[in-house]
Amino acid sequence: MMTMTSMKMKYKKSKLGVPLYLFLFVLTYVALLFMASPWLQPWIIMQNVEQFQLHQFSAEELIQNRATVEPTYEDFYDIVEPDLRMVLSQITEVSSNDVIGGIVIPDVDIQLPILAGTTHYNLLVGATTIDHNITMGEGNFVLVGHNMSHGGILFSRLLDISDDAHIHVTDGAYIHIYRVVETAVIHQNEISVIEPTEEAMITLITCDQPTVWTQNRFMVRGELISTHDINSDSLLVHPIQQAMNGSQASFFQRNAFTLSLIGIGGCSGMIILGLIMISIRDRKKLERS
């Protein structure tokens, strides 16, 4: 027969067991989350990029945004590659009202929204302007974007661009096509590349390497070769028109299977962990009985 003392000890152990298992589960979950962060971060970014792609907006909405937006600007030379904490805390601050167009570079598989205002959060989903007074197709139209550790998102592929590649941008009313005439690695303080110009050109800037901090930037400069109405029949404008219609698959859509496997793998890991914890709990119960 079980004594009162042994019953009390067993009750005390059982009370301590639940918090202990809960603590171990939370600790393991945090550890798994930390290990998964290199894959979780780009997955979160790509999901949010999809929400602001061109096909999510009508031409009228883009034009209206451009007319009413009041952009915020931070010093883009001080902006570094975001970590998971920054992504989780700031990506929800992005507003659809900041989307004023889109950029498509077929040769390096870049398709991104253009947002007014260079901020940490806007840079998490697209290319951003550094001066709202510069108009697409006029002067020096400058865009900046992140070069991430995981290639394939944001401006990471920009470093693979070659001379004569075409850069397509739209503001909802017109499509402007630029031809790449120069690429270079420059120091972050070389501000001459962002100064206004009389001739129409585009300047794209990203970090020269996906590190937390680097002094250099990779610059792409293109000259304007043509401007078309958004509804033009020219073959040159098809990349933008396909992006606006949603018929051109984005990086996230093309890699949906791989990303799904990552998600399934993560869920499976959590299920296996849960089964292991249940097994340990049941074995402890048997040992105590």
N, C-alpha and C positions, 0 to 999 in steps of 0.2 A: 504494500500500500504506500502511496506517495505521501510523504510528510508535508506539513504546512510549509516548512522551510524550503524544501525542494520545489514545491509548487510556486512559491514566490520567486525563486531564482529562475525557474523556467519562464515565468511571466515576464520577469525583468529582461531576460535574454531576448524574448520575442519582441518586446518593445524596442530594444536596441537594434534588433535585426532590420526592421523596416527602414529607419533612417540611414543605417549603414548601407543597405542595398541601394537606396535612393541616391545616396552620396556617390557610391561607386558608379551607378548608371550615369549620373550627371557628369562625373569626372571623365568617364569613358566617352560620352557623347561630345564633350568639349574637345577631348583629344582627337577624336575622329574628325570633328569640324576643322580643327587646326590642320590636320594632315590633308584634308580635302580642299583647303582654302585655295591652293594654286589652281584648282579646276573650278571651284565654286565662284571665284571672283569673275573670270571671263564669262562664265555662264550667266551670271546676274547681269553683267554689262550687255551681253548680246540680247538677252531678253528685253531689256529696256530700250536698246537701240531700235528694235523692231517696232516698239510703240510710237516712235517718232519718225519712222521712215516716210518717204514721200507719198506712198500710196495710202497713208492714214489721213492725208489732208487733200482738200480740193484746192484748185488754183486760187479760188476766191479767198479761202482761209489763209493761204500763204501771203497773199497780197494784203489782206486785212491785218495780219500779224505784223508785217513790215511797216505798215502805216501807224500802228498804235503801240508797238513794243517800246519799253523804256529799259534798255539793257543795262546790266551791271558789268563792270570791268574790273578784273584783278590783274596784277602784273604777271603776264604769262611767262616771263623769264623766271619767276619764283615758283612756278607750278611744277610739281614732281609727280612721278608715277604713283597712282593711288594704291593703297593697300586695301585689304578686305574690310577693315574697320571703316575706312573712309567711304568705300563704295556703299556699304550698308547704311551709313549715317547720312550720306549726302545725295544719293541718287534719287531719292523721293522728292528732292527739292526742284527737280527739273520741271519746267512748265511747258506745256504744248504751245502756249502763246509766244514762246521765244523762238519757235521754229519758223524761219523765214525762207527756206528753200532746201535744196539738196545738191549733193555733189556725187558724180559717178565717174570713176576712172576705170574703164573696162580692162585695160592692159594689166593692172595690178589688183583687180577684183575689189575695188573700194566702192562702196555705196553707203553714203551716210547723210543724215539730215544736217543742215546748216542752221546753227542757232546764233541769235544776236546776243553778244556779250560773252567774254571769256571769263568763266568762273570755274571753280573746281567741279561743281556739279554738272554744268553744261558740257564740260569736256568729257564727262563719263558716257555720253551718248552720241557725240558727233563732233563735227568740225565747228569752230566758233570764230566769229568776227572779232577784230580788235578795235575797230572803229566803225560805228554805225553810220557815219556820214559818207562812207565810201560805198558806191553803188556797183553792183555786178555789171561788167561790161564797160566800166569807165575807170580810168586811173589805175592805181595799184590795189587790187582787191585781195586782201590778206586774210588767210584762214590758218588757224593753228589746231593741232590735234595731238592726242597721246600716242606715243610709241610704247606699246605694252610688252611685257615679258612673253606673253602668249601671242605669237604671231597670228595674224588673220583678223584682228579686231581693231577698230578705229583706224589710226594712221600707221599702224605697224608695217603694212606692206608698201608704204610710200618709198621706203629705201630701195625697193626693187624696180622703181620706175626708170624708164629709159628715155633718151631724147626722142622727140617727135611723137611721143605718146599724147593722146588727146585727153583733156580734162573737160568734163561737161558739168556746168552748173546752171541751176534755174532758180528763179524767184517766183515762179508761178505764172508769170506773164510771158517771159522770154527765156530762151535757152541760149547760153553763151558757150562757145567751144574754144578752148585754148590749146595751143600746141607747146609741149615742153621744149624749152630752148636752153635751159641751164639747170644743173643740179650741183650742190656744193655743201660741204660741211663748214659751218661758220661758228664763230664764238658767240655766246649768248648776248654779248654787249654790242654786237654789230647791228645797230639799229637802222643803218642805211637801207637795208633790204625791205623795211616796212614803211619807208617814207613815200609820200605821194609822188606820182609820176604823171606826165602829160599823156603818154601812150597807154593804151588799155592793156593791162596784163594781170596775171594772177600770181600770187606768192603763197606757197604752202610751207608751213614750218612745223617740224616735230623734233623731238630729242634724237640725237644721233645714235643713241643706244638706250635700251630699256632698263635703266638703272634708277635707283632712288634719286640720285643727283648727278648731273653731268654739266659741264660748262659749255658744251657744244650743241649746236642744232643742225639738223639736216634741212636744207632749203631746196624747194623746187620752184622754178619760175617758168611761166608760160606766157606766150603772146596770144592775144585774141585773134582768131582767124575768121570767125563768123558768128553772127547773131541771128536767131530764128524765132518766129512766133511759136508759142507753145504747141499750137496745132499744125505746125509745118509738116509737109509730106516728105521732107528731105530725109534720106537714110542716115545722115549724120546725127540726127536728134533722137533716133530710136532708143539708145540706151537710157536717156532721161525719160522718154515717154513710157518705156517698159517699166521703169522704176515707179513712175507715178501710177501706172495701172496695176502694179503689183505682180506683173507677169515675169519680171526678172527676179529669179530666186536670190535671196540674200545669203550671206555666209551662214547665218543661223538656220535658215531653211534647208540649205544644202547639207548641213551637218547635223540635222535633227536626229538622225539615227544614232550617231556617235554620242551626242549629248544625252539622248534618252538612255543609252547604255550606262553612261556615267551616273545618271539619276537612279536607274534601276539597281546598279551596283551599290550605290550609297544606301538605298532603302533595304536591299538584301543584307548588307552588313549590319544595319540596325536591327533587323529581324533576327539574324543569327546571334547578335549580341544579347538580345532579349531572351532567346531560348537558352543561351548559356547561363544567363543570370537566373532563370527559372530552375534550370537543372541544378545549379549550385545551391539555391534555396531549398529545393526538395531534398537534396542529399543531406543538408544540414539538419533538416527536420527529422530525417531517418536516424541520423546519428544521435539526436537528442531524445528520440523516443525509445 
